[in-house]
Amino acid sequence: MQISIKRIKIAKLFEVDRWYMAEIFDFEELSDSRQENNKRRSKKRKKFFAFLFVLVICGTIFLVCGMYANKRVLNFDIKTFTQSVINNITKTNTNNSSQRFVPDEVSSFYEYNDYIVQCKSNEVIYYDIYFKKIWNKNVTLREPVARVNGDYLAIGDIHGKEIFLLQGTNIKCQIDVGKEIINFDIARNGYISVITDTKQGKSEVTVFTEKGEKVYSHVFNDNFVISAKYNSNNKQLYVNKLDTSGSEVGTVFEAYNFTDEKPIFSLSKSGHVYPFWGILNDDSIYGYSEQSFVSFDKNGKEKWNNEFVNGVYGCAVVSDRYPVIADADVSTVDNKMKVMVKILNDSGKQKNKYEYGGNIKNICSVDGLICLNTGYEVLFLTASGELKGKATSDTEILDVLCVKNNTVVFKIKNGIMISEI
């Protein structure tokens, strides 16, 4: 019985990336009949607004003429008023039609170098922030997933065998991995770390250059690898493995170079699983879970470990430098339990904070801002804890895709939405 429970846990943790992607990009396919119905409803709406427009103008003229006849109008400019009505109707229609982008098939969206990238099973499309098509490429991918780092965009076929590496609109290489892809990541220099299924062990990690050349491969026999990241600064490969050797499932972080089979260091965290982790500017590693937020240096020495006492809403990292925690804590102002957004320094100590009195859905960092998602409103904070602005929606917000000037792009259940801050 104990073995069965452990296997279920392993399966769930091993598929965490897929579940996360499925939750974010839960699009609904529209059938031909539904598309036709949408077209008919769109025509009816246009007729309705046209009728409403004429009705408002006629009613306005009738009202003004009646008031003028009774000498109750003083300095009333019917031309200005009519133009105001026209502008309001036009503005409302334009905003409603441009705020949402609903794909006609299952898609995933990403932000890359000021582009909005749409990945479909048969096509990759670049849009500008207002969804004007800029570039496209026909592909054949069963389950496309993208990874972005600096100037590079990698699009891989999860459970397939191919990965495309792009730099802008230039396809740098197309890699045939040769084995089933479980997960992958891209470094700032374009190196791609790929986790594949293998018959020789539990997981295999292979590293390819930006030209598609294989430079390193390692088979792991002891534990499954959740994810792997190559650090182009110190030329080391970091892996995040599930530790199933004890009574509780845990995490093992390891670092490798391309010359030795043995790891440079191996850091075990029993009873803690860190599916979300990354590399900071100073080459240190961070990882966070529902229990804690941990950081250790490039030699595997733990720098700090923040345990969540009252529960956590989420964690993020601003500009690959400042770790951010959103957890429940008692306010020093009114002694009430609130959401505390805590911005940490390199030592894991709180340097700034922001208090929020409601509940939040998640937290992320986009374009140097901390995005606090409450579900139907997003608060934008700076790294100093200052509230810069808000954006609201009548549709539930799943995540924040990008922020440019005063325009924000949200991920929603049925697609993408544009809003102003």
Secondary structure, 3 states (H helix, E strand, C coil): CHHHHHHHHHHHHHCHHHHHHHHHCCCCCCCHHHHHHHHHHHHHHHHHHHHHHHHHHHHHHHHHHHHHHCCCCCCCCHHHHHHHHHHHHHHHHHHHHHCEECCCCCCEEEEECCEEEEECCCEEEEECCCCCEEEEEECCCCCEEEEEECCEEEEEECCCCEEEEEECCEEEEEEECCCCEEEEEECCCCCEEEEECCCCCCEEEEEECCCCCEEEEEEECCCCEEEEEEECCCCEEEEEEEECCCCCCEEEEEEECCCCCCCCEEEEECCCCCCEEEECCCCCEEEECCCEEEEECCCCCEEEEEECCCCEEEEEEECCCEEEEEEEEECCCCCCEEEEEEEECCCCCEEEEEEECCCCCEEEEECCEEEEECCCEEEEECCCCCEEEEEECCCCEEEEEEEECCEEEEEECCEEEEEEC
